[in-house]
Each structure stands twice: as structure tokens, then as C-alpha cells.
Amino acid sequence: MRIRPFRSGDEPALADICLKTADAGADATGVLDDDDLWAEIFVLPYVARHPDLAFVVEAGDGRVVGYVVAAPDTREFEEWFRTRWWPKAGARWPRPGAERSRQDGILLYAYGRGPGAEPYGDDYPAHLHIDLLPEAQGQGLGRRLIDTLIDELRRRGVTGLHLVASSDNAGAVAFYPRVGFAPLPSHDGVRAFGRRLD
């Protein structure tokens, strides 16, 4: 398996990986009323806005089996998501009036995104999402993806990087400290981590 930059045409594979890992690291197929929602929030906006900060794991047969995506400036990205991405991408999912299902909760999160919604952007301005299919896990590829991304962020002068994972995702919660991330104060149900890059 090799790591390469994202290229146009990878989007369907990234959407599939996002879906197959979205339920605290497990397959989320059928968890929501619409499987497409995961990718429209958690991976496709990143490759649309910052394709140069997306890297994929390509298997020997050419399939994409993992990725890391990032935004170098969380506040700027969240403003773009709120004003440019979500009005178009989210038009097919009306804002729910209350959280009656897991899909409602995810939609309320998407509709509530904006600059300053998360407190980590001041000290750790960049943020990432990383996912690997089970066949790509346990081989050091997650570490290599993060190292590849960090090298590029440092080249651009970005001083810090954060991420948020479900507290139910035991593998992710154990992984991030091993690759240099420190725990940050977190909301219920999630675990946040940050890493200084300067």
C-alpha cells in the first residue's frame, strides 16, 4: 500500500470509506435514514475546499482504502462550510426541529457549524479527519498519513492541529496519543486531541 495525494475522482471511494468507518470506527451503513449524509459533512467538503491537504492510502490493486483530510484554518473553513458548502449540499436535508434520531443530531450539528463553534481553533488552528478501512489498519498507515499531513501543514506555517473523535471509538482514542496528540477538554460523547506543530 502507498500514500499519495488526493486526486479528482477519488470522492466516491472517500465517501464509501467515511460511511464504512463512521459508527465509532465501525460500518455505519443503515444507521441513518440516508447514508450519504456522513460524507457530505465529514469528508467531501474538505476535498472540495482543500484538495491539496488530502492524502489517500492506495492498495496494490488501485483501490483507495484510507484517507486524511484537513483544513488549515478551522475558523475560515467553518465559515465557508456554513455559508457556501452546507446551503447547497445540505439542501436535501431540512433542518430538524428537534433531535428525535441520530440523523437529526448530525443534521443539527451540521446546521450549527460556524466559526468559533469549537474552542480548539485558537491554539490548534488546523483540524483533520482520518479514516482507514479495516484492511489498512494496524500497518502504520495512519501514522504515515498524519506525518504526511503535518509535514505539509508545517511547510505552510500552521502552528497547531486538532481533531475530535467519538468517545466510543476506543481504537482512535488510544491511537492519537501514540502519534503525538495530547487530550484536550472535551464535550460529552467526544474526545478532543491537539498537537503543536511549531
Number of C-alpha atoms within 10 A of each C-alpha: 15 13 17 15 16 21 13 9 8 13 17 13 16 25 19 20 23 31 24 20 19 20 16 15 21 14 16 16 17 9 14 15 12 11 18 14 20 24 20 18 20 18 24 21 22 23 22 13 15 15 18 17 21 25 23 26 26 18 15 9 7 10 13 26 21 26 28 25 27 29 25 23 17 25 20 15 24 20 15 17 23 17 13 13 20 18 12 11 15 16 10 9 13 11 15 15 8 9 12 9 13 12 19 19 14 17 21 17 14 19 17 13 19 19 17 14 13 15 13 24 21 13 14 22 21 25 21 21 19 23 26 23 19 14 10 18 13 10 10 9 19 22 16 15 23 20 13 18 21 21 13 15 20 13 9 10 12 19 17 23 26 24 21 21 20 17 17 14 16 12 11 18 19 10 13 21 14 10 14 12 17 14 16 16 11 16 11 8 9 14 19 20 22 24 22 15 14 8
